[in-house]
Amino acid sequence: MARINTVQFRQQTQRSPELDRLNIFIGKWMNEGYVVETAEAPSVKINTSDVYEWLPGKFFVLHTAYGRIGDMDVGGMEVLGYDPGTQKYFSRFFDSSGNIHEADLTADGSSWIWQGKTTGCTAVFSENGKVQTAHHVRLDESDNWVPSMEVVLTKVV
């Protein structure tokens, strides 16, 4: 087995200061909202809980979520991070239906924006970072971005 040069290893894993911006998410959140009504489906209530915590080393944020959308149990796991090579934040979400959602994540003032291929979200932070108002969108059958969910997250811890 090759021996690792400790100095080289430390240089390769130096933590980027941009990661500190992800601190806004850290904590436990209770969420209420609704799925936006469509011609095919009525609006249903959303009640979920989210936990955001740093993984060891503070290079990545682990986000676990669980709750209910209407009568359906839902949940998932997301990893947030920053790639110094591309100088971009990213999100990878693995949901309880077996889907993987990849998105670029952008900070814009008090907002964070997820932009994936078929879904997106703008979360606006208020009340000193204790409330997130999340406006979710999706691509419809005509490739137009349309509202999909409206959710308010309140930090409890």
N, C-alpha and C positions, 0 to 999 in steps of 0.2 A: 504494500500500500504506500502511495506517495505521502511524503511528509508535508504538512501544511506550514508555510512560512507565517508565523503569528503576526508579524508586522503587516504583511501583505493582506492577510485575512481581515485585520482590523480596518485597513484602508478600504477594502471592498465592502465592508458592512457599516461604514460610518453613517449614522442616522442623518437624514436630510431634515433641515429645520422646517421645511414646508409641511412635514407631518404634524407639527404642533397645531396647525389649523383644524385638524380633525378632532381636537379636544372638544369642540362644540357639541359633538354627538355623544360623548361619553356620559353614561348614566342609564337610568331605568325610566321608561316612558310608558304612559297609558294613552291609548289612542281611541278616538271615536270619529266616525264619519259615515260615508255612504258610497255605494257604487252608483255612478251616474246612470240614470234610466236611458234605455235605447228603445227602438221600435221592436226589438226582439225580446227584451228582458226588462222587468221593472227594477226600480232602485231597491237595494237592500242595505241594511245597516252593517257597519263594520265596527267591531270591538276587538282590539288586539293589544298586545303588550310587546315592547321591544327592549332589549338590553344591548347596549353598545359598550364594549370594553377593549382595552388594549391587550393584544397578545404579548407574551414575553418579548422584551427588547424594544417594544413600542414602535415597530415598523408597520404593523397592520392592526386595523380595528376589526374585531369580530362582532357582528350584529346578529343576534338570534331573535326570532319573532314567532309569536304564536297567538292564536285567537280564533275568531269566527267572522266569516263574511256570510251574512244571512244565516242559514242553517248548516253551513259547511265549516268544518274544522280546517284551519289553514296554518301554515307556518313556513319557516325557512331559515336559511343561514346566509349571511352576506359577509364578504370580506372587502374592506375599504383600504386603499393604500395610495402611495405616491411613487411614481416611477421617475427617478432622477434622470434617466436616459432620455425619456420623451418629455420630461417636465410636465407630466399630466397626472391628475388623480384618476383612480379607476374604482369600479365596483364590479363584483361578481356575486350574483345572488342565485342560490339554489333553493327552489321552492318545494313544497310538500307534494306537488303533482309531478315532480321529476324534471321540471324545466330548469334551464340555466339561462340567466339574463346577464349579459355583459353590457356595461355602460361606461362611457367617459363621465367623469365627475368634475364639475367646474364650480369654483367659488366666485360669487359676484356680490360683493358687499355683504348683506345679511342673508343672502340666498345661496343655496347649493342646488345645482342642476345636474340631474342624471340624464344622459342622452344615449339610449340604446338604439338598436335597429328598428324595433317595433314598439317600444315603450319608452316613456320618459317621466320625469317628475321634477317639479320645482318646489323646494322646501324653503319657506321664508321663516327665519328665526326672529322672534320678538320676545319682549319681557325679559331682557338680559339673558337670552339663550334658553329660557325655560319653556318656551312654546314654539312648536314648528307647525306651520300651516302648509300642508303638502297637497299640491295640485298635480294629479297623475294624468297622463295622456297615453293614448295608444293609436296605432295606425288602423284606420278602418279599411273596409274592402276596396275603397277607391284610392287608397294610399294618402288619405288626409289625416292629419293629427286631430283627434277629437278627445274631449275630456273623458276620463274613465273612472276616477275616484277622487273624492275630496275627503281629506283626513286631517284632524288636528291632534297633534302629539303633545302631551303635557309631561314635562320631566317631574318625576316624583322623588328621585334620589340622584 
